[in-house]
Amino acid sequence: MNQATLQRDAPAPALSAATPTDARKLADSLMDVMSELLGVIERETELVRAGKLREAMTLESAKTGLSRRYVNAVAQLKASQKYLAETAPELLTALHRHHDTFHAMLQINLTVLATAHAVSESVVRGVNSEMQQRNIPNTYTAAGRRASPGPRHMTPLAVSRSL
């Protein structure tokens, strides 16, 4: 990675809130980015459930950009947590509630993605097993047991990871 890429991907410095207006802007910024990210995640979940993986993959860049904004907003919130706890505890409580909802929706998305991954892996393993069974010769040993196939009878399965 070159220096320009490292600088571009580095999180913005965490600025702490010093006034009630700054605190409100910080909270609004975090809630906005969580709402936008939830919208993208919900859309991705719907597409994956419907089996439209190509369409779901198009949301990756939006998710990445929003995730960066989320991380930066959380860093700013952490830098301002003491100030918020002293001056606006109700705002901090509202942020925690919103974040709990965000976390629950994210868990649903991760579960759907994990299920899709497990199903696709199962399908690939099943196809591979069927291919291997067809390539194994039906021979028996002198003792009447089925002969184990040698490595030359096993054909590797090639899988393209791009959809």
Backbone bond lengths (Angstrom), bond angles and torsions (degrees), N, CA, C in turn:
res aa  C-N    CA-C-N  psi(-1)  N-CA   C-N-CA  omega(-1)  CA-C   N-CA-C  phi
1 M - - - 1.447 - - 1.524 109.04 -
2 N 1.315 116.12 137.85 1.457 117.88 180.00 1.528 110.63 -89.76
3 Q 1.323 115.71 173.16 1.467 121.49 -175.04 1.528 111.65 -64.99
4 A 1.337 117.44 -36.72 1.474 120.25 -179.92 1.523 110.86 -64.00
5 T 1.334 116.95 -40.31 1.462 120.39 178.86 1.518 110.30 -65.52
6 L 1.329 116.71 -42.44 1.464 119.92 179.72 1.526 111.21 -62.23
7 Q 1.334 116.51 -40.89 1.452 119.77 -179.57 1.522 111.07 -68.48
8 R 1.336 117.16 -39.53 1.454 121.26 -178.96 1.529 110.78 -66.08
9 D 1.347 117.50 -39.94 1.447 121.89 -176.72 1.528 113.54 -83.98
10 A 1.313 117.54 -9.89 1.465 120.26 -179.19 1.522 109.49 -70.72
11 P 1.344 117.35 141.69 1.459 119.36 179.45 1.519 110.96 -67.85
12 A 1.307 116.02 151.20 1.455 121.01 177.50 1.523 108.51 -66.94
13 P 1.343 116.60 150.20 1.463 117.91 178.33 1.527 110.31 -61.41
14 A 1.322 115.87 140.74 1.456 121.23 -177.21 1.522 109.66 -76.15
15 L 1.324 116.10 114.39 1.446 121.69 177.67 1.521 107.56 -97.29
16 S 1.331 115.80 133.28 1.464 117.83 -178.69 1.521 109.86 -95.54
17 A 1.309 114.65 152.40 1.464 120.78 178.63 1.522 109.04 -76.72
18 A 1.339 114.92 136.64 1.462 119.69 -179.68 1.522 111.76 -118.88
19 T 1.325 116.70 -12.54 1.465 120.86 179.88 1.529 108.85 -133.30
20 P 1.316 116.88 161.85 1.467 118.72 176.52 1.537 112.44 -59.39
21 T 1.321 117.10 -33.28 1.468 120.61 177.79 1.523 110.33 -65.47
22 D 1.339 116.33 -42.96 1.467 120.29 176.98 1.525 110.59 -61.29
23 A 1.320 116.36 -41.58 1.461 120.93 -179.53 1.529 110.37 -62.92
24 R 1.330 116.98 -43.43 1.465 120.90 179.37 1.528 110.36 -64.91
25 K 1.336 117.84 -42.23 1.474 121.34 178.64 1.526 110.39 -62.33
26 L 1.322 115.65 -41.20 1.459 120.78 179.04 1.533 110.77 -63.40
27 A 1.314 116.49 -46.09 1.463 120.94 179.42 1.524 110.92 -64.13
28 D 1.331 117.04 -44.28 1.464 120.72 178.98 1.521 111.12 -62.75
29 S 1.319 116.15 -39.95 1.464 120.79 179.11 1.525 110.81 -62.55
30 L 1.329 116.29 -45.53 1.459 120.21 179.92 1.532 111.17 -65.43
31 M 1.318 117.45 -43.32 1.467 120.27 179.45 1.533 111.02 -65.05
32 D 1.318 116.53 -39.12 1.471 119.88 178.86 1.526 111.36 -63.39
33 V 1.331 116.47 -46.57 1.462 118.86 -178.07 1.526 110.66 -67.79
34 M 1.335 117.80 -36.11 1.469 119.74 176.77 1.529 110.40 -65.21
35 S 1.320 116.95 -40.78 1.465 120.20 179.30 1.528 111.27 -65.06
36 E 1.330 116.82 -44.12 1.465 120.44 178.59 1.529 110.68 -63.02
37 L 1.323 115.88 -44.61 1.462 120.42 -179.87 1.528 110.66 -64.78
38 L 1.314 117.25 -38.68 1.468 120.69 176.23 1.521 111.17 -62.04
39 G 1.319 116.95 -39.58 1.459 120.50 177.93 1.518 111.72 -60.78
40 V 1.330 116.62 -44.21 1.465 121.17 179.31 1.526 110.02 -67.07
41 I 1.326 116.82 -42.17 1.459 121.12 -178.66 1.530 110.79 -65.71
42 E 1.330 116.65 -41.99 1.467 119.46 178.14 1.528 110.94 -63.30
43 R 1.323 116.73 -40.50 1.473 120.53 177.92 1.521 109.95 -63.47
44 E 1.336 116.80 -43.75 1.462 120.71 178.84 1.531 110.59 -61.68
45 T 1.314 116.90 -42.52 1.465 121.25 179.19 1.525 110.54 -60.97
46 E 1.328 117.35 -44.47 1.468 121.00 178.11 1.526 111.30 -60.57
47 L 1.325 116.35 -44.18 1.463 120.28 -178.04 1.527 111.64 -66.28
48 V 1.326 116.83 -41.92 1.469 119.91 179.87 1.524 109.92 -66.22
49 R 1.317 117.41 -42.52 1.463 120.45 177.60 1.522 111.64 -60.62
50 A 1.337 116.54 -33.93 1.464 121.03 179.92 1.528 111.94 -83.52
51 G 1.341 116.99 -2.86 1.461 120.89 179.00 1.518 113.49 80.32
52 K 1.316 117.81 14.94 1.469 122.20 -179.57 1.528 109.26 -95.34
53 L 1.329 115.29 70.21 1.463 120.50 -173.44 1.518 113.19 -68.75
54 R 1.327 117.14 -36.75 1.469 119.19 178.63 1.524 110.99 -60.41
55 E 1.316 116.30 -44.70 1.462 120.15 178.38 1.528 110.78 -64.51
56 A 1.323 116.86 -39.86 1.463 120.45 179.56 1.525 110.98 -63.28
57 M 1.329 116.08 -34.91 1.467 119.47 -179.57 1.532 112.23 -68.22
58 T 1.329 117.40 -23.75 1.466 119.67 179.40 1.530 111.79 -69.30
59 L 1.325 116.81 -16.72 1.465 120.82 -179.89 1.528 112.44 -83.18
60 E 1.332 116.63 -4.59 1.466 120.67 -174.93 1.524 113.06 -58.85
61 S 1.323 118.08 -44.96 1.466 119.70 -177.19 1.530 111.09 -67.19
62 A 1.325 116.91 -39.15 1.471 119.55 177.60 1.523 110.12 -63.94
63 K 1.340 115.85 -42.02 1.463 120.43 179.62 1.528 110.93 -63.34
64 T 1.320 116.76 -39.76 1.465 120.95 -179.56 1.528 110.73 -64.66
65 G 1.325 116.65 -46.77 1.465 120.29 179.92 1.517 112.05 -63.31
66 L 1.315 116.55 -43.77 1.462 119.99 178.83 1.526 111.60 -67.47
67 S 1.315 117.09 -34.76 1.467 120.47 177.54 1.516 110.59 -63.91
68 R 1.331 116.90 -40.36 1.472 120.21 176.78 1.524 110.51 -62.04
69 R 1.334 116.03 -45.50 1.464 119.60 178.79 1.522 110.69 -61.19
70 Y 1.336 116.73 -39.22 1.463 121.84 179.34 1.531 110.55 -62.57
71 V 1.319 116.43 -47.35 1.476 120.65 -179.97 1.527 110.11 -60.56
72 N 1.332 117.56 -42.76 1.465 120.45 178.86 1.525 111.18 -64.29
73 A 1.333 117.30 -41.78 1.466 120.81 179.78 1.527 111.15 -65.30
74 V 1.330 116.91 -39.53 1.460 120.42 178.45 1.534 110.24 -66.20
75 A 1.329 116.96 -38.81 1.472 120.12 177.64 1.524 110.15 -62.40
76 Q 1.318 116.89 -41.31 1.466 119.86 177.80 1.530 110.90 -66.00
77 L 1.310 115.92 -38.56 1.465 119.69 178.34 1.530 110.49 -63.89
78 K 1.329 116.61 -43.04 1.469 119.53 178.92 1.526 111.01 -62.37
79 A 1.335 116.08 -38.67 1.462 119.35 179.12 1.528 111.19 -67.25
80 S 1.317 116.99 -24.19 1.471 121.66 -177.79 1.518 113.41 -105.65
81 Q 1.298 118.47 5.55 1.459 121.28 -172.56 1.526 112.72 -59.41
82 K 1.304 117.36 -42.54 1.467 120.04 -178.95 1.529 110.12 -63.23
83 Y 1.324 115.83 -44.53 1.467 119.97 179.35 1.529 110.54 -62.84
84 L 1.332 117.01 -44.44 1.464 120.94 -179.53 1.534 111.51 -64.34
85 A 1.323 116.49 -40.64 1.467 120.25 179.93 1.528 111.04 -63.29
86 E 1.325 117.24 -34.04 1.468 121.20 -179.12 1.523 112.69 -80.93
87 T 1.336 116.47 -40.20 1.472 119.22 -171.65 1.528 114.43 -103.36
88 A 1.328 118.09 -26.59 1.468 120.10 -176.34 1.529 111.00 -143.06
89 P 1.334 117.16 65.07 1.469 119.02 -178.37 1.534 112.98 -63.51
90 E 1.345 116.92 -31.22 1.464 119.37 178.86 1.529 111.29 -67.57
91 L 1.313 116.43 -34.35 1.465 121.06 176.90 1.527 109.82 -67.02
92 L 1.304 116.57 -41.67 1.462 121.40 178.09 1.530 110.59 -64.48
93 T 1.322 117.47 -39.36 1.462 121.55 177.25 1.529 110.86 -63.92
94 A 1.319 116.98 -43.06 1.472 121.01 177.99 1.523 110.48 -62.73
95 L 1.332 117.05 -39.79 1.466 120.75 177.50 1.524 111.02 -63.35
96 H 1.316 116.84 -40.47 1.474 120.62 178.73 1.531 111.04 -64.12
97 R 1.323 117.03 -42.14 1.473 120.36 178.21 1.528 110.99 -63.02
98 H 1.338 115.72 -45.37 1.461 120.47 179.56 1.531 109.75 -62.44
99 H 1.317 116.25 -40.56 1.459 120.44 -179.71 1.530 111.18 -67.42
100 D 1.321 118.29 -36.16 1.467 120.97 176.92 1.528 111.15 -62.29
101 T 1.330 116.51 -41.74 1.467 120.87 176.22 1.522 110.09 -63.54
102 F 1.313 115.85 -44.14 1.462 121.78 178.05 1.528 110.23 -57.66
103 H 1.316 116.37 -45.70 1.464 121.56 -178.58 1.529 110.95 -63.50
104 A 1.323 117.60 -41.53 1.469 121.23 179.57 1.530 110.90 -63.07
105 M 1.322 117.09 -42.70 1.473 120.58 179.07 1.529 110.61 -67.13
106 L 1.300 116.60 -36.45 1.459 120.54 177.66 1.528 110.36 -64.66
107 Q 1.316 117.63 -38.60 1.467 121.34 177.63 1.526 111.20 -62.72
108 I 1.332 116.95 -39.58 1.461 120.46 177.50 1.523 109.79 -61.96
109 N 1.332 116.38 -45.20 1.459 120.74 179.20 1.516 111.06 -61.01
110 L 1.318 117.22 -45.00 1.464 120.50 -179.70 1.521 111.37 -64.00
111 T 1.323 117.25 -36.00 1.461 120.94 177.48 1.527 110.94 -65.48
112 V 1.320 116.86 -43.58 1.474 120.83 178.68 1.527 110.16 -63.24
113 L 1.328 117.12 -43.65 1.465 120.03 179.40 1.525 111.57 -64.92
114 A 1.326 117.04 -40.52 1.468 120.44 178.60 1.522 110.82 -65.32
115 T 1.324 116.88 -38.66 1.464 120.79 178.13 1.522 110.61 -65.07
116 A 1.327 116.92 -44.48 1.469 120.37 178.21 1.521 110.73 -61.45
117 H 1.323 116.83 -39.67 1.462 120.92 178.42 1.524 110.73 -64.35
118 A 1.330 116.61 -45.32 1.469 120.76 -179.38 1.526 111.27 -63.81
119 V 1.328 116.60 -40.91 1.465 119.89 179.32 1.522 110.60 -64.66
120 S 1.322 116.89 -45.67 1.469 119.21 -179.13 1.526 110.98 -65.42
121 E 1.331 117.53 -37.80 1.458 120.11 177.22 1.522 110.78 -64.88
122 S 1.321 116.94 -40.04 1.460 121.24 178.09 1.523 111.13 -62.91
123 V 1.310 116.88 -41.36 1.468 120.90 178.45 1.524 110.30 -62.89
124 V 1.321 117.32 -45.44 1.468 120.85 -179.54 1.525 110.54 -64.05
125 R 1.323 116.92 -42.44 1.472 119.74 178.30 1.537 110.93 -64.24
126 G 1.319 116.79 -39.17 1.458 120.45 177.82 1.520 112.23 -64.14
127 V 1.316 116.62 -43.20 1.471 121.17 177.62 1.521 109.67 -62.74
128 N 1.313 116.89 -43.78 1.464 120.81 179.11 1.525 110.64 -61.93
129 S 1.319 117.64 -42.74 1.462 121.48 179.78 1.526 110.73 -62.21
130 E 1.323 116.20 -43.30 1.465 120.01 178.13 1.529 111.40 -62.97
131 M 1.320 115.74 -41.49 1.474 119.12 179.01 1.522 110.74 -63.20
132 Q 1.321 116.49 -42.52 1.459 120.15 -178.48 1.522 110.71 -66.28
133 Q 1.335 117.74 -39.01 1.468 120.94 179.36 1.530 111.04 -62.99
134 R 1.303 116.72 -36.36 1.465 120.37 -179.93 1.526 111.76 -72.30
135 N 1.318 116.96 -26.42 1.461 120.62 -177.94 1.527 113.14 -87.28
136 I 1.323 117.97 -13.25 1.466 121.66 -177.33 1.527 108.94 -83.06
137 P 1.324 116.88 125.07 1.473 118.31 177.83 1.535 110.41 -71.30
138 N 1.302 116.96 145.09 1.461 122.48 178.82 1.525 108.91 -88.48
139 T 1.297 115.90 85.96 1.467 120.78 178.36 1.519 109.22 -126.80
140 Y 1.323 114.65 159.89 1.457 120.69 -178.58 1.519 109.28 -127.66
141 T 1.327 115.62 153.48 1.462 121.07 178.09 1.523 109.01 -82.44
142 A 1.337 115.55 175.16 1.463 120.61 178.81 1.527 111.23 -63.08
143 A 1.334 117.35 -24.91 1.462 121.82 179.95 1.526 111.38 -83.42
144 G 1.326 118.22 -1.33 1.453 121.67 178.11 1.524 114.37 86.17
145 R 1.309 116.82 12.43 1.473 120.75 177.32 1.522 109.31 -96.61
146 R 1.284 114.13 154.30 1.463 118.99 178.14 1.527 109.59 -66.94
147 A 1.311 116.35 133.72 1.461 121.14 -178.41 1.528 109.85 -74.91
148 S 1.324 115.69 140.39 1.463 120.99 175.86 1.520 108.57 -78.65
149 P 1.294 116.57 135.29 1.456 118.03 179.65 1.524 110.78 -74.04
150 G 1.298 115.67 148.23 1.464 120.93 176.83 1.517 109.88 -84.95
151 P 1.318 116.74 171.27 1.461 120.79 -178.40 1.534 112.62 -60.95
152 R 1.321 117.16 -26.14 1.466 118.57 -178.56 1.526 111.97 -71.21
153 H 1.325 117.58 -15.74 1.459 120.99 178.81 1.529 112.14 -90.98
154 M 1.311 116.98 -11.51 1.460 120.84 179.65 1.529 108.96 -88.06
155 T 1.300 116.51 124.93 1.455 121.85 179.40 1.521 108.32 -106.33
156 P 1.320 116.99 124.71 1.464 118.14 -179.35 1.526 111.09 -69.22
157 L 1.306 114.70 151.26 1.457 121.52 178.30 1.530 107.84 -101.24
158 A 1.315 116.29 124.95 1.465 120.72 177.81 1.513 108.36 -99.05
159 V 1.322 115.96 131.77 1.454 121.00 -178.54 1.518 108.50 -125.47
160 S 1.320 115.85 131.19 1.460 121.03 174.45 1.519 107.76 -87.10
161 R 1.325 117.07 126.20 1.466 120.51 -178.47 1.518 112.87 -81.78
162 S 1.313 117.40 -11.89 1.468 119.11 177.08 1.511 109.29 -86.70
163 L 1.322 115.18 142.26 1.456 118.60 -178.14 1.480 109.63 -84.89
